[in-house]
Amino acid sequence: MNITYRQVNDYMIPNLKLPPEETAIRLGKWGMMYKDYLQKHNPVLFATLLTQGKLYQHCAEIDTQAQQMFNTLTAQMIKSENITEQLKARNQLEWVQRMNSIQERASEIVCKELIYV
């Protein structure tokens, strides 16, 4: 591997460039949370993925998995707790409260299982 250097004052600094990453990759809520978690709590993996040019691709995969898991959990909880459109028509406030509860519980499970690992 041929490394070139540049001199800055009394120091020789290597001329390093990161490999190009996919700039078209857009991270959602879960991918951004995972990226932030890696940066703060697993800097070695974060730096490795960043220098290999695979950070955003990896975070996008986690984002997709987390969103699918969230959707599945939410649907299962709605079915098991018998939250229907009839409830929504009859008592909107109760429906909103129960749906918010389900979404919060599903978010906690996704975070515990996929994001904060």
VMD Tcl script that builds the backbone (N, CA, C; Angstrom):
set m [mol new atoms 351]
animate dup $m
set s [atomselect $m all]
$s set {name element resname resid chain x y z} {
  {N N MET 1 A 0.840 -1.158 0.000}
  {CA C MET 1 A 0.000 0.000 0.000}
  {C C MET 1 A 0.896 1.235 0.000}
  {N N ASN 2 A 0.675 2.114 -0.950}
  {CA C ASN 2 A 1.490 3.311 -1.105}
  {C C ASN 2 A 0.778 4.485 -0.439}
  {N N ILE 3 A 1.378 5.009 0.637}
  {CA C ILE 3 A 0.784 6.123 1.366}
  {C C ILE 3 A 1.634 7.364 1.137}
  {N N THR 4 A 0.961 8.438 0.788}
  {CA C THR 4 A 1.666 9.707 0.623}
  {C C THR 4 A 1.389 10.583 1.837}
  {N N TYR 5 A 2.288 11.520 2.077}
  {CA C TYR 5 A 2.185 12.384 3.242}
  {C C TYR 5 A 2.281 13.839 2.824}
  {N N ARG 6 A 1.758 14.700 3.682}
  {CA C ARG 6 A 1.935 16.131 3.507}
  {C C ARG 6 A 2.472 16.689 4.821}
  {N N GLN 7 A 3.251 17.731 4.717}
  {CA C GLN 7 A 3.832 18.308 5.916}
  {C C GLN 7 A 2.986 19.491 6.387}
  {N N VAL 8 A 2.619 19.447 7.652}
  {CA C VAL 8 A 1.905 20.536 8.297}
  {C C VAL 8 A 2.746 20.925 9.509}
  {N N ASN 9 A 3.380 22.093 9.417}
  {CA C ASN 9 A 4.341 22.546 10.428}
  {C C ASN 9 A 5.433 21.494 10.574}
  {N N ASP 10 A 5.584 20.913 11.730}
  {CA C ASP 10 A 6.636 19.912 11.937}
  {C C ASP 10 A 6.131 18.478 11.844}
  {N N TYR 11 A 4.907 18.297 11.378}
  {CA C TYR 11 A 4.298 16.966 11.358}
  {C C TYR 11 A 4.062 16.500 9.930}
  {N N MET 12 A 4.225 15.192 9.748}
  {CA C MET 12 A 3.895 14.572 8.471}
  {C C MET 12 A 2.535 13.882 8.639}
  {N N ILE 13 A 1.550 14.353 7.898}
  {CA C ILE 13 A 0.181 13.852 7.989}
  {C C ILE 13 A -0.097 12.978 6.768}
  {N N PRO 14 A -0.598 11.740 6.971}
  {CA C PRO 14 A -0.904 10.898 5.810}
  {C C PRO 14 A -2.089 11.461 5.039}
  {N N ASN 15 A -2.035 11.325 3.729}
  {CA C ASN 15 A -3.133 11.743 2.857}
  {C C ASN 15 A -4.100 10.571 2.727}
  {N N LEU 16 A -5.050 10.534 3.600}
  {CA C LEU 16 A -6.024 9.450 3.603}
  {C C LEU 16 A -7.375 9.963 3.149}
  {N N LYS 17 A -8.078 9.136 2.406}
  {CA C LYS 17 A -9.433 9.455 1.975}
  {C C LYS 17 A -10.332 8.284 2.314}
  {N N LEU 18 A -11.532 8.607 2.756}
  {CA C LEU 18 A -12.515 7.560 3.009}
  {C C LEU 18 A -13.077 7.071 1.686}
  {N N PRO 19 A -13.390 5.788 1.595}
  {CA C PRO 19 A -14.015 5.305 0.368}
  {C C PRO 19 A -15.377 5.969 0.190}
  {N N PRO 20 A -15.813 6.144 -1.045}
  {CA C PRO 20 A -17.111 6.795 -1.256}
  {C C PRO 20 A -18.247 5.930 -0.739}
  {N N GLU 21 A -19.219 6.578 -0.132}
  {CA C GLU 21 A -20.411 5.888 0.363}
  {C C GLU 21 A -21.582 6.239 -0.515}
  {N N GLU 22 A -22.606 5.429 -0.420}
  {CA C GLU 22 A -23.832 5.718 -1.139}
  {C C GLU 22 A -24.463 6.968 -0.541}
  {N N THR 23 A -24.524 8.022 -1.305}
  {CA C THR 23 A -25.123 9.250 -0.789}
  {C C THR 23 A -26.643 9.218 -0.925}
  {N N ALA 24 A -27.163 8.268 -1.683}
  {CA C ALA 24 A -28.606 8.191 -1.883}
  {C C ALA 24 A -29.309 7.478 -0.733}
  {N N ILE 25 A -28.537 6.884 0.177}
  {CA C ILE 25 A -29.139 6.163 1.291}
  {C C ILE 25 A -29.655 7.171 2.310}
  {N N ARG 26 A -30.944 7.071 2.604}
  {CA C ARG 26 A -31.568 7.945 3.601}
  {C C ARG 26 A -31.995 7.082 4.778}
  {N N LEU 27 A -31.559 7.468 5.946}
  {CA C LEU 27 A -31.884 6.707 7.140}
  {C C LEU 27 A -33.174 7.220 7.758}
  {N N GLY 28 A -33.955 6.280 8.249}
  {CA C GLY 28 A -35.176 6.632 8.960}
  {C C GLY 28 A -34.894 6.771 10.455}
  {N N LYS 29 A -35.953 6.778 11.221}
  {CA C LYS 29 A -35.863 6.952 12.673}
  {C C LYS 29 A -34.944 5.907 13.303}
  {N N TRP 30 A -35.167 4.658 12.966}
  {CA C TRP 30 A -34.418 3.574 13.599}
  {C C TRP 30 A -32.950 3.587 13.167}
  {N N GLY 31 A -32.692 3.848 11.899}
  {CA C GLY 31 A -31.320 3.897 11.406}
  {C C GLY 31 A -30.517 5.018 12.041}
  {N N MET 32 A -31.150 6.176 12.229}
  {CA C MET 32 A -30.462 7.300 12.879}
  {C C MET 32 A -30.191 6.986 14.346}
  {N N MET 33 A -31.153 6.351 15.010}
  {CA C MET 33 A -30.946 5.980 16.414}
  {C C MET 33 A -29.789 4.986 16.538}
  {N N TYR 34 A -29.736 4.029 15.624}
  {CA C TYR 34 A -28.673 3.021 15.660}
  {C C TYR 34 A -27.320 3.661 15.380}
  {N N LYS 35 A -27.257 4.553 14.413}
  {CA C LYS 35 A -26.008 5.250 14.086}
  {C C LYS 35 A -25.507 6.052 15.285}
  {N N ASP 36 A -26.395 6.777 15.939}
  {CA C ASP 36 A -26.014 7.546 17.125}
  {C C ASP 36 A -25.543 6.634 18.251}
  {N N TYR 37 A -26.234 5.512 18.420}
  {CA C TYR 37 A -25.835 4.556 19.458}
  {C C TYR 37 A -24.433 4.008 19.168}
  {N N LEU 38 A -24.188 3.616 17.926}
  {CA C LEU 38 A -22.863 3.108 17.575}
  {C C LEU 38 A -21.788 4.152 17.831}
  {N N GLN 39 A -22.041 5.362 17.427}
  {CA C GLN 39 A -21.060 6.428 17.570}
  {C C GLN 39 A -20.701 6.659 19.045}
  {N N LYS 40 A -21.686 6.581 19.932}
  {CA C LYS 40 A -21.440 6.863 21.343}
  {C C LYS 40 A -20.973 5.642 22.136}
  {N N HIS 41 A -21.493 4.461 21.818}
  {CA C HIS 41 A -21.260 3.300 22.664}
  {C C HIS 41 A -20.415 2.196 22.041}
  {N N ASN 42 A -20.193 2.251 20.753}
  {CA C ASN 42 A -19.341 1.255 20.095}
  {C C ASN 42 A -18.498 1.955 19.033}
  {N N PRO 43 A -17.586 2.831 19.461}
  {CA C PRO 43 A -16.830 3.626 18.503}
  {C C PRO 43 A -15.925 2.810 17.585}
  {N N VAL 44 A -15.516 1.627 18.030}
  {CA C VAL 44 A -14.652 0.792 17.187}
  {C C VAL 44 A -15.428 0.296 15.970}
  {N N LEU 45 A -16.622 -0.242 16.201}
  {CA C LEU 45 A -17.447 -0.706 15.084}
  {C C LEU 45 A -17.850 0.469 14.201}
  {N N PHE 46 A -18.194 1.588 14.819}
  {CA C PHE 46 A -18.562 2.784 14.064}
  {C C PHE 46 A -17.419 3.206 13.135}
  {N N ALA 47 A -16.207 3.279 13.674}
  {CA C ALA 47 A -15.047 3.692 12.871}
  {C C ALA 47 A -14.728 2.676 11.774}
  {N N THR 48 A -14.874 1.408 12.095}
  {CA C THR 48 A -14.614 0.360 11.104}
  {C C THR 48 A -15.589 0.458 9.939}
  {N N LEU 49 A -16.869 0.559 10.252}
  {CA C LEU 49 A -17.877 0.666 9.196}
  {C C LEU 49 A -17.697 1.954 8.398}
  {N N LEU 50 A -17.338 3.039 9.073}
  {CA C LEU 50 A -17.145 4.314 8.403}
  {C C LEU 50 A -15.964 4.256 7.436}
  {N N THR 51 A -14.848 3.694 7.883}
  {CA C THR 51 A -13.665 3.638 7.017}
  {C C THR 51 A -13.834 2.653 5.868}
  {N N GLN 52 A -14.679 1.660 6.046}
  {CA C GLN 52 A -14.949 0.715 4.963}
  {C C GLN 52 A -16.012 1.231 4.002}
  {N N GLY 53 A -16.654 2.331 4.359}
  {CA C GLY 53 A -17.698 2.885 3.508}
  {C C GLY 53 A -19.006 2.127 3.589}
  {N N LYS 54 A -19.223 1.432 4.707}
  {CA C LYS 54 A -20.426 0.603 4.844}
  {C C LYS 54 A -21.340 1.057 5.970}
  {N N LEU 55 A -21.059 2.199 6.594}
  {CA C LEU 55 A -21.828 2.637 7.749}
  {C C LEU 55 A -23.290 2.871 7.403}
  {N N TYR 56 A -23.553 3.653 6.377}
  {CA C TYR 56 A -24.942 3.986 6.047}
  {C C TYR 56 A -25.696 2.778 5.498}
  {N N GLN 57 A -25.007 1.930 4.770}
  {CA C GLN 57 A -25.650 0.717 4.270}
  {C C GLN 57 A -26.067 -0.173 5.444}
  {N N HIS 58 A -25.180 -0.330 6.414}
  {CA C HIS 58 A -25.470 -1.150 7.592}
  {C C HIS 58 A -26.621 -0.544 8.399}
  {N N CYS 59 A -26.585 0.757 8.611}
  {CA C CYS 59 A -27.655 1.427 9.364}
  {C C CYS 59 A -28.989 1.348 8.627}
  {N N ALA 60 A -28.949 1.400 7.307}
  {CA C ALA 60 A -30.184 1.284 6.517}
  {C C ALA 60 A -30.775 -0.114 6.649}
  {N N GLU 61 A -29.928 -1.137 6.726}
  {CA C GLU 61 A -30.421 -2.503 6.918}
  {C C GLU 61 A -31.081 -2.649 8.293}
  {N N ILE 62 A -30.454 -2.084 9.314}
  {CA C ILE 62 A -31.033 -2.114 10.659}
  {C C ILE 62 A -32.353 -1.347 10.670}
  {N N ASP 63 A -32.395 -0.214 9.968}
  {CA C ASP 63 A -33.608 0.596 9.882}
  {C C ASP 63 A -34.758 -0.214 9.278}
  {N N THR 64 A -34.488 -0.928 8.215}
  {CA C THR 64 A -35.510 -1.749 7.556}
  {C C THR 64 A -35.988 -2.869 8.472}
  {N N GLN 65 A -35.052 -3.564 9.101}
  {CA C GLN 65 A -35.418 -4.646 10.021}
  {C C GLN 65 A -36.244 -4.124 11.194}
  {N N ALA 66 A -35.831 -2.988 11.740}
  {CA C ALA 66 A -36.531 -2.428 12.893}
  {C C ALA 66 A -37.943 -1.990 12.518}
  {N N GLN 67 A -38.095 -1.375 11.341}
  {CA C GLN 67 A -39.425 -0.940 10.924}
  {C C GLN 67 A -40.344 -2.131 10.702}
  {N N GLN 68 A -39.822 -3.201 10.096}
  {CA C GLN 68 A -40.625 -4.409 9.904}
  {C C GLN 68 A -41.017 -5.030 11.235}
  {N N MET 69 A -40.075 -5.068 12.173}
  {CA C MET 69 A -40.363 -5.623 13.490}
  {C C MET 69 A -41.410 -4.771 14.212}
  {N N PHE 70 A -41.285 -3.445 14.129}
  {CA C PHE 70 A -42.239 -2.537 14.751}
  {C C PHE 70 A -43.642 -2.754 14.178}
  {N N ASN 71 A -43.735 -2.833 12.848}
  {CA C ASN 71 A -45.040 -3.041 12.203}
  {C C ASN 71 A -45.663 -4.374 12.611}
  {N N THR 72 A -44.849 -5.413 12.659}
  {CA C THR 72 A -45.343 -6.735 13.040}
  {C C THR 72 A -45.827 -6.746 14.491}
  {N N LEU 73 A -45.014 -6.202 15.383}
  {CA C LEU 73 A -45.399 -6.156 16.794}
  {C C LEU 73 A -46.674 -5.351 17.006}
  {N N THR 74 A -46.753 -4.212 16.342}
  {CA C THR 74 A -47.934 -3.367 16.471}
  {C C THR 74 A -49.185 -4.108 16.014}
  {N N ALA 75 A -49.095 -4.756 14.867}
  {CA C ALA 75 A -50.250 -5.500 14.346}
  {C C ALA 75 A -50.644 -6.631 15.290}
  {N N GLN 76 A -49.661 -7.350 15.829}
  {CA C GLN 76 A -49.960 -8.442 16.750}
  {C C GLN 76 A -50.615 -7.933 18.027}
  {N N MET 77 A -50.122 -6.822 18.553}
  {CA C MET 77 A -50.699 -6.272 19.784}
  {C C MET 77 A -52.116 -5.740 19.552}
  {N N ILE 78 A -52.333 -5.120 18.412}
  {CA C ILE 78 A -53.680 -4.629 18.088}
  {C C ILE 78 A -54.660 -5.793 18.037}
  {N N LYS 79 A -54.223 -6.870 17.411}
  {CA C LYS 79 A -55.097 -8.037 17.298}
  {C C LYS 79 A -55.328 -8.680 18.666}
  {N N SER 80 A -54.273 -8.833 19.448}
  {CA C SER 80 A -54.422 -9.513 20.743}
  {C C SER 80 A -55.215 -8.686 21.754}
  {N N GLU 81 A -55.177 -7.359 21.636}
  {CA C GLU 81 A -55.904 -6.504 22.575}
  {C C GLU 81 A -57.270 -6.085 22.030}
  {N N ASN 82 A -57.614 -6.631 20.866}
  {CA C ASN 82 A -58.930 -6.419 20.270}
  {C C ASN 82 A -59.267 -4.939 20.097}
  {N N ILE 83 A -58.351 -4.212 19.498}
  {CA C ILE 83 A -58.589 -2.797 19.200}
  {C C ILE 83 A -59.125 -2.737 17.768}
  {N N THR 84 A -60.355 -2.291 17.645}
  {CA C THR 84 A -61.045 -2.336 16.359}
  {C C THR 84 A -61.478 -0.945 15.918}
  {N N GLU 85 A -61.980 -0.897 14.710}
  {CA C GLU 85 A -62.550 0.347 14.186}
  {C C GLU 85 A -63.834 0.712 14.923}
  {N N GLN 86 A -64.528 -0.303 15.451}
  {CA C GLN 86 A -65.728 -0.022 16.229}
  {C C GLN 86 A -65.372 0.753 17.499}
  {N N LEU 87 A -64.270 0.375 18.130}
  {CA C LEU 87 A -63.801 1.115 19.306}
  {C C LEU 87 A -63.438 2.547 18.914}
  {N N LYS 88 A -62.795 2.694 17.788}
  {CA C LYS 88 A -62.415 4.027 17.312}
  {C C LYS 88 A -63.650 4.893 17.076}
  {N N ALA 89 A -64.695 4.313 16.518}
  {CA C ALA 89 A -65.927 5.064 16.259}
  {C C ALA 89 A -66.686 5.366 17.554}
  {N N ARG 90 A -66.630 4.426 18.491}
  {CA C ARG 90 A -67.385 4.563 19.727}
  {C C ARG 90 A -66.691 5.488 20.739}
  {N N ASN 91 A -65.365 5.330 20.883}
  {CA C ASN 91 A -64.638 6.091 21.904}
  {C C ASN 91 A -63.239 6.428 21.377}
  {N N GLN 92 A -63.119 7.545 20.699}
  {CA C GLN 92 A -61.858 7.907 20.059}
  {C C GLN 92 A -60.726 8.110 21.061}
  {N N LEU 93 A -61.003 8.712 22.186}
  {CA C LEU 93 A -59.963 8.974 23.175}
  {C C LEU 93 A -59.360 7.674 23.709}
  {N N GLU 94 A -60.207 6.708 24.019}
  {CA C GLU 94 A -59.701 5.413 24.486}
  {C C GLU 94 A -58.886 4.734 23.396}
  {N N TRP 95 A -59.356 4.814 22.152}
  {CA C TRP 95 A -58.648 4.207 21.031}
  {C C TRP 95 A -57.255 4.820 20.889}
  {N N VAL 96 A -57.166 6.145 20.967}
  {CA C VAL 96 A -55.870 6.830 20.851}
  {C C VAL 96 A -54.949 6.427 22.001}
  {N N GLN 97 A -55.472 6.372 23.207}
  {CA C GLN 97 A -54.662 5.982 24.358}
  {C C GLN 97 A -54.108 4.576 24.204}
  {N N ARG 98 A -54.945 3.672 23.787}
  {CA C ARG 98 A -54.506 2.284 23.631}
  {C C ARG 98 A -53.517 2.131 22.476}
  {N N MET 99 A -53.751 2.855 21.379}
  {CA C MET 99 A -52.811 2.798 20.255}
  {C C MET 99 A -51.450 3.386 20.637}
  {N N ASN 100 A -51.455 4.497 21.367}
  {CA C ASN 100 A -50.195 5.085 21.826}
  {C C ASN 100 A -49.447 4.134 22.745}
  {N N SER 101 A -50.172 3.452 23.598}
  {CA C SER 101 A -49.564 2.473 24.492}
  {C C SER 101 A -48.910 1.346 23.696}
  {N N ILE 102 A -49.608 0.863 22.704}
  {CA C ILE 102 A -49.073 -0.213 21.860}
  {C C ILE 102 A -47.818 0.254 21.133}
  {N N GLN 103 A -47.860 1.443 20.565}
  {CA C GLN 103 A -46.704 1.947 19.831}
  {C C GLN 103 A -45.497 2.152 20.747}
  {N N GLU 104 A -45.731 2.614 21.947}
  {CA C GLU 104 A -44.628 2.795 22.899}
  {C C GLU 104 A -44.011 1.461 23.293}
  {N N ARG 105 A -44.854 0.470 23.566}
  {CA C ARG 105 A -44.337 -0.849 23.927}
  {C C ARG 105 A -43.573 -1.478 22.768}
  {N N ALA 106 A -44.107 -1.352 21.569}
  {CA C ALA 106 A -43.413 -1.897 20.390}
  {C C ALA 106 A -42.079 -1.186 20.181}
  {N N SER 107 A -42.048 0.124 20.377}
  {CA C SER 107 A -40.793 0.880 20.233}
  {C C SER 107 A -39.748 0.416 21.245}
  {N N GLU 108 A -40.175 0.189 22.472}
  {CA C GLU 108 A -39.242 -0.289 23.504}
  {C C GLU 108 A -38.666 -1.650 23.141}
  {N N ILE 109 A -39.489 -2.528 22.630}
  {CA C ILE 109 A -39.020 -3.860 22.245}
  {C C ILE 109 A -38.031 -3.758 21.096}
  {N N VAL 110 A -38.351 -2.958 20.085}
  {CA C VAL 110 A -37.447 -2.799 18.936}
  {C C VAL 110 A -36.110 -2.217 19.391}
  {N N CYS 111 A -36.160 -1.212 20.236}
  {CA C CYS 111 A -34.915 -0.607 20.723}
  {C C CYS 111 A -34.072 -1.614 21.484}
  {N N LYS 112 A -34.712 -2.392 22.351}
  {CA C LYS 112 A -33.988 -3.374 23.154}
  {C C LYS 112 A -33.406 -4.497 22.304}
  {N N GLU 113 A -34.161 -4.943 21.294}
  {CA C GLU 113 A -33.749 -6.098 20.498}
  {C C GLU 113 A -32.800 -5.755 19.338}
  {N N LEU 114 A -32.974 -4.578 18.720}
  {CA C LEU 114 A -32.193 -4.276 17.520}
  {C C LEU 114 A -31.292 -3.042 17.625}
  {N N ILE 115 A -31.743 -2.024 18.295}
  {CA C ILE 115 A -31.008 -0.760 18.267}
  {C C ILE 115 A -29.912 -0.727 19.318}
  {N N TYR 116 A -30.262 -0.951 20.555}
  {CA C TYR 116 A -29.288 -0.832 21.654}
  {C C TYR 116 A -28.713 -2.188 22.026}
  {N N VAL 117 A -28.002 -2.798 21.106}
  {CA C VAL 117 A -27.380 -4.108 21.350}
  {C C VAL 117 A -25.872 -4.001 21.328}
}
mol reanalyze $m
mol bondsrecalc $m
mol representation Tube
mol addrep $m
